[in-house]
Amino acid sequence: MTKKSYNAEQLQDLVLQMMETELGGEQVYLAALQCAQNADLKKEWQGYLEETRMHQRTVRTLCEALGMDASAQTPSRKVVKHLGDSLVQAMQLALKSGTPTAAELTACECVVLAETKDHANWELLGQVAQAASGATAKALQDAYDKVQQDEQHHLYHTMGWCRELWIQSLGMPAVLPPPEEIKQVETAIGASRAEQQRTTLL
């Protein structure tokens, strides 16, 4: 089978967006930890913060392998930074002007938004790894393999936290920690099943 082709210039743009997403992700988690009320959630996010810092190192290593400057700026990277800064500002606003519960919910939503972009970045990188060849393919696949499972965990588990904390705030029975956490969900299918089975855990 011949390898599929890909746009090398657009790959560079993706990798620089990934660098900015991981840098912004660190700031998002630092802000989210200030908003977290639930002790289990706080512990979870502290772990995600440390993993995000590791992901930054992984992207820098990838940049080196691809002959890229990890600090290079592009218009799309500036947009990614703006979005990340906006999420941090939203949490700071919620912390100052709302209740602790409202701030925690805002933080969950902001983390889900940040991790949705982060997860998409890594999935796209995995797609390019399959289309690339030689040293480039290896560098892309090595980076993807180091991070992909973490990204699944970050997104689907925080979505579960967000849902259950919202349910609790609405005065209904919630599953805390969420079923995604209890069942150690790592895939979209697993997350869907965990949500469908949540009532059996009440």
C-alpha positions as CSV (number, residue, x, y, z in Angstrom):
1,M,0.0,0.0,0.0
2,T,1.3,3.5,-0.9
3,K,1.3,6.2,1.8
4,K,-1.3,8.9,1.5
5,S,0.0,12.4,0.9
6,Y,-0.4,15.3,3.3
7,N,0.3,19.1,3.4
8,A,3.6,19.5,5.1
9,E,3.1,23.3,5.7
10,Q,-0.2,22.6,7.3
11,L,1.4,20.0,9.5
12,Q,3.8,22.6,10.8
13,D,0.9,24.9,11.6
14,L,-0.9,22.1,13.4
15,V,2.3,21.3,15.5
16,L,2.6,25.0,16.5
17,Q,-1.0,25.1,17.5
18,M,-0.4,22.0,19.5
19,M,2.5,23.7,21.3
20,E,0.3,26.6,22.2
21,T,-2.6,24.4,23.2
22,E,-0.4,22.6,25.7
23,L,1.1,25.8,27.0
24,G,-2.4,27.3,27.4
25,G,-3.6,24.0,28.9
26,E,-1.2,24.5,31.8
27,Q,-2.7,27.9,32.5
28,V,-6.2,26.5,32.2
29,Y,-5.5,23.8,34.8
30,L,-3.8,26.3,37.2
31,A,-7.0,28.4,37.0
32,A,-9.3,25.4,37.2
33,L,-7.6,24.2,40.4
34,Q,-8.4,27.5,42.1
35,C,-12.0,26.9,41.3
36,A,-12.3,23.2,42.2
37,Q,-14.2,22.3,45.3
38,N,-14.5,18.6,45.1
39,A,-11.3,17.0,46.5
40,D,-11.3,14.1,44.0
41,L,-11.7,16.5,41.1
42,K,-8.8,18.6,42.4
43,K,-6.6,15.6,42.6
44,E,-7.6,14.5,39.1
45,W,-6.8,18.0,37.7
46,Q,-3.5,18.1,39.5
47,G,-2.5,14.9,37.7
48,Y,-3.7,16.4,34.4
49,L,-1.6,19.5,35.0
50,E,1.5,17.4,35.4
51,E,0.7,15.4,32.3
52,T,0.1,18.6,30.3
53,R,3.6,19.7,31.2
54,M,4.9,16.4,30.0
55,H,2.9,16.9,26.8
56,Q,4.7,20.2,26.3
57,R,8.0,18.4,26.4
58,T,6.8,15.9,23.9
59,V,5.7,18.5,21.4
60,R,9.1,20.3,21.8
61,T,10.9,17.1,21.1
62,L,8.6,16.6,18.1
63,C,9.5,20.1,16.9
64,E,13.2,19.3,17.1
65,A,12.7,16.1,15.2
66,L,10.9,18.0,12.4
67,G,13.4,20.8,12.3
68,M,10.9,23.4,13.7
69,D,11.2,26.3,16.1
70,A,8.7,25.5,18.9
71,S,8.4,29.2,19.7
72,A,7.5,30.3,16.1
73,Q,4.4,32.3,15.8
74,T,1.6,32.0,13.2
75,P,-1.8,33.7,12.9
76,S,-3.5,30.5,13.9
77,R,-1.3,30.0,16.9
78,K,-2.2,33.5,18.1
79,V,-5.9,32.5,17.8
80,V,-5.2,29.4,20.0
81,K,-3.5,31.6,22.6
82,H,-6.4,34.0,22.6
83,L,-8.9,31.2,23.2
84,G,-6.8,29.8,26.0
85,D,-6.4,33.2,27.7
86,S,-10.2,33.7,27.3
87,L,-10.9,30.4,29.2
88,V,-8.6,31.5,32.0
89,Q,-10.3,34.9,32.2
90,A,-13.7,33.2,32.3
91,M,-12.7,31.2,35.3
92,Q,-11.2,34.2,37.0
93,L,-14.5,36.1,36.5
94,A,-16.5,33.2,37.8
95,L,-14.3,32.9,40.9
96,K,-14.7,36.7,41.6
97,S,-18.4,37.2,40.9
98,G,-20.1,33.9,41.4
99,T,-20.6,31.2,44.0
100,P,-18.0,28.5,44.6
101,T,-20.3,26.0,43.0
102,A,-20.7,28.2,39.9
103,A,-17.0,28.7,39.7
104,E,-16.4,24.9,39.8
105,L,-18.9,24.3,37.0
106,T,-17.4,27.1,34.9
107,A,-14.0,25.5,35.4
108,C,-15.3,22.1,34.3
109,E,-16.8,23.6,31.2
110,C,-13.6,25.5,30.4
111,V,-11.5,22.4,30.8
112,V,-13.8,20.4,28.5
113,L,-13.5,23.2,25.9
114,A,-9.7,23.2,26.2
115,E,-9.4,19.4,26.1
116,T,-11.7,19.2,23.1
117,K,-9.2,21.2,21.0
118,D,-6.3,19.3,22.6
119,H,-7.8,15.9,21.9
120,A,-8.6,16.9,18.3
121,N,-5.0,18.1,17.7
122,W,-3.5,14.7,18.7
123,E,-6.1,12.8,16.7
124,L,-5.1,14.8,13.6
125,L,-1.4,14.2,14.4
126,G,-2.2,10.5,14.5
127,Q,-3.8,10.7,11.1
128,V,-0.8,12.4,9.6
129,A,1.5,9.8,11.2
130,Q,-0.3,7.2,9.1
131,A,0.2,9.2,5.9
132,A,3.8,10.1,6.5
133,S,6.9,8.0,5.9
134,G,10.4,7.5,7.2
135,A,11.8,9.6,10.1
136,T,8.8,12.0,10.0
137,A,6.3,9.1,10.4
138,K,8.3,7.7,13.3
139,A,8.6,11.1,15.1
140,L,4.9,11.7,14.7
141,Q,3.9,8.2,15.8
142,D,6.2,8.3,18.8
143,A,4.7,11.6,20.0
144,Y,1.2,10.4,19.4
145,D,1.8,7.1,21.3
146,K,3.1,8.9,24.3
147,V,0.2,11.3,24.7
148,Q,-3.0,9.9,23.0
149,Q,-4.2,7.8,26.0
150,D,-3.8,10.8,28.4
151,E,-5.8,13.0,26.0
152,Q,-8.7,10.5,25.9
153,H,-8.6,10.3,29.7
154,H,-8.5,14.1,30.1
155,L,-11.5,14.8,27.8
156,Y,-13.9,12.0,28.6
157,H,-13.3,12.0,32.4
158,T,-13.7,15.8,32.6
159,M,-16.9,15.6,30.6
160,G,-18.2,13.1,33.2
161,W,-17.2,15.4,36.0
162,C,-19.0,18.3,34.3
163,R,-22.2,16.4,33.8
164,E,-22.3,15.0,37.3
165,L,-21.5,18.2,39.1
166,W,-24.2,20.0,37.0
167,I,-26.7,17.2,38.0
168,Q,-25.7,17.7,41.6
169,S,-26.1,21.5,41.4
170,L,-29.6,20.9,40.0
171,G,-30.6,19.0,43.2
172,M,-30.6,15.6,41.6
173,P,-28.6,12.4,42.6
174,A,-25.2,12.5,41.0
175,V,-22.5,9.9,40.7
176,L,-19.3,11.3,42.2
177,P,-16.6,10.4,41.1
178,P,-18.3,10.1,37.7
179,P,-18.8,6.7,36.1
180,E,-16.1,7.5,33.6
181,E,-13.7,7.7,36.5
182,I,-15.0,4.5,38.2
183,K,-14.8,2.5,34.9
184,Q,-11.5,4.0,33.8
185,V,-12.9,5.1,30.5
186,E,-10.3,5.7,27.7
187,T,-12.5,5.9,24.5
188,A,-15.5,7.7,23.2
189,I,-17.4,4.4,23.1
190,G,-16.5,3.7,26.7
191,A,-17.6,7.2,27.7
192,S,-21.0,6.7,26.1
193,R,-21.5,3.3,27.8
194,A,-20.4,4.8,31.2
195,E,-23.0,7.6,30.8
196,Q,-25.7,5.1,29.9
197,Q,-25.0,3.0,32.9
198,R,-24.7,5.8,35.4
199,T,-28.1,5.2,36.9
200,T,-27.0,1.7,38.1
201,L,-24.3,3.4,40.2
202,L,-26.7,5.7,42.1
